[in-house]
Amino acid sequence: MKKIIFSCILTGFAFCFQHLYSQGINKKSVDSIIKKAPSFSIHEDNYFISGIPLNEDINKSTADAKYQISFKQLMTRNTLPWDTYLFLTYTQKAFWNIYENSSPFQEINFNPGLGLGKPIYNNKKRLVGLASVSFEHESNGRDSIFSRSWNSIRLKYSTMIGEKTTITAEAWAPFLYKDGNPDLFDYIGPAELNIKHNFIPKRLIGKLMLRKGLEWNWQGAYRARLLYRPFKMSNQYFMLEWFNGYAESLINYDEHVNMIRIGYVIKSRELNILKKQ
């Protein structure tokens, strides 16, 4: 019951913002952008970062590298009923003990998905947000006592709440996850909130992710990122990331992590369509 209530509140919270900043492009322009967009693109940010813990001794076993590969494939344009479009996504996140002897991988999480997206317009046919519903599977590809996996139906909504700030709320209904990690959602929770702010447009960006576990305690996580672009004509950035909380990876979802990392990122342009043009 707590999962359902919290998910409904957060999803409703995101939708209430669509009237605060309704300066988006018109429907005709959106249709043209979706029609001309590449079918294969970056989904979430692709990055390689490395860093150290802030809550334990620093050595070659506690320092690590983390990287992510993520892409999206449009299967249709906005030609389905209600201006929707079908897409596939795949995200792979790896935790690499690069400083240890033989540099073993601690964990690799695989996250494929199938979704249906829809632009959201106001009564003047101006774009105010992007919504999607998707089926996703996430696992670490291991067996026995080390196996971690979960499936979910997800609702996601992104909108702008100012000329420089984008907010994304995502809620999920999990299923088929209790074998191996029955208390996973005590730590992951039922939803996630992401806020992005352009401090200096196309140059300096701040991002904040917030999650709250199901229990009435401090279990959950927040992740702060600062991205700086040194190049003029590129979506390549340097990124400083601070993660503090639980469930950064599936294998150790119930262990507290406090890591700061720095590295290189190729930033997704998936939400650029929301900006006024």
C-alpha positions in Angstrom: 0.0 0.0 0.0 2.8 2.4 0.8 4.4 1.8 -2.6 1.1 2.6 -4.4 0.5 5.8 -2.4 4.0 7.1 -2.8 4.1 6.4 -6.5 0.8 8.1 -7.1 1.9 11.2 -5.2 5.2 11.5 -7.0 3.7 10.9 -10.4 0.9 13.4 -9.8 3.5 15.9 -8.5 5.3 15.8 -11.8 2.2 16.3 -13.9 1.2 19.4 -11.9 4.3 21.2 -13.2 3.2 21.1 -16.8 1.3 24.4 -16.5 4.1 26.3 -14.8 6.3 26.6 -17.9 4.3 26.2 -21.1 6.7 27.9 -23.6 7.5 24.7 -25.6 7.4 24.4 -29.4 4.2 23.7 -31.2 2.8 20.3 -32.2 3.8 20.7 -35.9 7.4 21.3 -34.9 7.4 18.3 -32.6 6.1 16.1 -35.3 8.8 17.3 -37.6 11.6 16.7 -35.1 10.4 13.2 -34.3 10.1 12.4 -38.0 13.6 13.6 -38.7 15.3 12.3 -35.5 17.8 9.4 -35.9 16.3 6.1 -35.1 19.4 5.1 -33.0 20.5 7.5 -30.3 21.9 7.9 -26.8 19.3 7.1 -24.1 20.9 7.9 -20.8 24.3 9.5 -20.4 27.3 7.3 -21.4 30.3 7.8 -19.1 33.5 6.5 -17.6 34.3 7.8 -14.1 36.6 6.7 -11.3 36.8 7.6 -7.7 37.2 6.9 -4.0 35.0 6.2 -1.0 34.2 8.9 1.6 33.2 6.6 4.4 36.0 4.1 4.5 39.7 3.7 4.0 41.0 4.5 0.6 43.0 1.7 -1.0 43.1 -0.3 -4.2 40.2 -2.4 -3.1 37.8 0.4 -2.2 38.6 2.8 -5.1 37.0 1.8 -8.4 35.8 2.8 -11.8 32.2 2.9 -13.0 31.0 3.2 -16.6 27.7 3.2 -18.4 26.6 2.4 -21.9 23.1 3.4 -22.9 21.2 3.6 -26.2 17.7 3.9 -27.6 16.2 2.6 -30.8 13.0 4.1 -32.2 10.8 1.3 -33.7 8.2 3.7 -35.0 7.7 7.4 -35.3 4.7 9.2 -33.7 2.4 7.3 -36.1 0.7 5.1 -33.6 -2.7 6.0 -32.0 -2.6 9.2 -29.8 0.7 10.4 -31.3 2.6 7.6 -29.5 5.8 5.9 -30.7 7.4 2.6 -29.8 11.1 2.3 -28.7 13.7 -0.1 -27.3 16.3 0.9 -24.7 19.3 -0.8 -23.4 21.6 0.4 -20.5 24.6 -1.4 -19.1 26.3 -0.2 -15.9 29.5 -1.7 -14.7 31.6 -1.4 -11.5 35.2 -2.2 -12.1 37.9 -2.8 -9.4 40.4 -1.4 -11.8 43.1 -0.8 -9.2 43.2 -4.4 -7.9 45.5 -7.1 -9.3 44.0 -8.4 -12.5 41.4 -5.6 -12.4 38.3 -7.7 -11.9 34.7 -6.5 -12.4 32.8 -6.3 -9.2 29.4 -6.1 -10.9 27.7 -5.5 -14.2 24.0 -4.6 -14.3 22.0 -5.2 -17.5 18.8 -3.1 -18.2 16.8 -3.7 -21.4 13.4 -2.2 -21.9 10.5 -1.8 -24.3 8.4 1.4 -24.1 5.7 3.6 -25.6 6.4 7.4 -25.6 4.1 10.3 -26.1 4.5 14.1 -26.3 2.2 16.0 -23.9 0.7 19.3 -25.1 -1.3 22.1 -23.4 -4.6 23.5 -24.8 -2.6 25.7 -27.1 -0.9 22.7 -28.7 2.4 23.7 -27.2 4.7 21.0 -25.9 4.9 20.8 -22.1 6.3 17.4 -21.4 7.3 13.9 -22.5 5.6 10.8 -21.0 6.3 7.1 -21.4 5.2 3.7 -20.1 7.6 0.9 -20.4 8.4 -2.7 -19.4 12.0 -3.1 -18.1 14.1 -5.9 -16.8 17.3 -5.4 -14.7 19.7 -8.1 -13.6 23.3 -8.7 -12.9 23.5 -11.8 -15.1 24.7 -14.1 -12.2 23.3 -17.2 -10.6 23.0 -18.9 -7.3 23.2 -16.6 -4.2 24.7 -13.8 -6.3 21.8 -13.5 -8.6 19.9 -10.2 -8.5 17.0 -9.3 -10.8 13.7 -7.4 -11.0 11.1 -6.6 -13.5 8.8 -3.5 -13.6 6.2 -1.5 -15.4 7.3 2.1 -15.3 5.6 5.5 -15.8 7.9 8.4 -16.6 7.2 12.1 -17.1 9.7 14.9 -18.0 8.9 18.6 -18.1 10.5 22.0 -17.7 9.8 24.2 -14.6 11.7 27.2 -15.9 13.9 28.2 -18.8 16.9 26.3 -17.3 15.4 23.5 -15.1 14.1 20.1 -16.2 12.4 17.7 -13.8 11.8 14.0 -14.4 9.6 11.8 -12.2 9.6 8.0 -12.6 7.5 5.5 -10.7 7.5 1.7 -11.1 5.4 -1.3 -10.2 7.7 -4.3 -9.6 7.1 -7.9 -10.1 9.0 -11.2 -10.2 11.8 -10.0 -8.0 11.5 -11.7 -4.6 13.8 -14.7 -5.4 17.2 -13.6 -4.2 16.4 -10.1 -3.1 12.9 -10.0 -1.4 13.7 -6.7 0.4 15.1 -4.9 -2.6 12.4 -2.2 -2.6 13.1 -1.3 1.0 16.2 0.3 -0.4 15.3 1.2 -4.0 11.8 2.5 -3.2 8.9 2.9 -5.6 10.0 6.0 -7.5 12.8 8.4 -8.5 13.0 12.1 -9.0 15.7 13.7 -11.2 16.3 17.5 -11.5 18.6 19.1 -14.0 19.6 22.7 -14.0 21.7 24.6 -16.6 23.8 27.0 -14.6 25.6 28.1 -17.8 23.7 26.9 -20.9 25.6 24.3 -22.9 28.6 24.7 -20.6 27.8 23.9 -16.9 25.0 21.6 -15.8 24.0 20.3 -12.4 21.9 17.2 -11.8 20.3 15.7 -8.7 18.7 12.3 -8.3 16.6 11.4 -5.2 15.2 8.0 -4.1 13.5 7.0 -0.9 13.1 3.4 0.3 9.8 2.0 1.5 10.6 1.9 5.2 10.3 4.9 7.5 14.1 5.4 7.9 17.0 6.9 6.0 17.4 4.1 3.4 17.4 5.5 -0.1 19.9 7.5 -2.1 20.8 10.8 -3.6 23.3 11.4 -6.4 24.7 14.8 -7.4 26.5 15.4 -10.7 28.2 18.5 -12.0 29.0 18.5 -15.8 31.4 20.9 -17.5 31.8 21.0 -21.3 35.2 22.2 -22.4 34.4 21.9 -26.1 32.1 24.2 -28.1 30.5 21.9 -30.7 30.0 18.7 -28.8 27.9 16.8 -26.2 31.1 15.7 -24.4 31.6 16.8 -20.8 33.7 16.2 -17.8 31.7 15.0 -14.8 32.0 15.1 -11.1 29.6 12.6 -9.3 28.8 12.1 -5.7 26.6 9.1 -4.8 25.5 8.6 -1.2 23.0 5.9 -0.2 21.8 2.4 -1.1 21.3 0.3 -4.3 23.9 1.9 -6.5 24.5 -1.7 -7.8 22.3 -4.7 -7.5 24.8 -7.1 -5.8 25.2 -4.9 -2.7 21.9 -3.1 -2.8 21.6 -3.3 1.1 25.1 -1.8 1.8 25.6 1.9 2.2 27.8 3.5 -0.4 29.4 7.0 -0.3 31.6 7.5 -3.3 32.9 10.5 -5.2 34.1 10.0 -8.8 35.2 12.1 -11.7 35.6 11.3 -15.4 34.3 11.7 -19.0 30.7 11.7 -20.2 28.8 11.8 -23.5 25.6 13.4 -22.5 22.2 12.4 -23.8 20.2 14.9 -25.8 16.9 13.0 -25.3 15.1 15.9 -23.5 16.4 18.7 -25.6 13.1 18.8 -27.4 11.5 20.3 -24.3 13.6 23.5 -24.6 12.0 26.5 -26.2 13.2 26.9 -29.8 
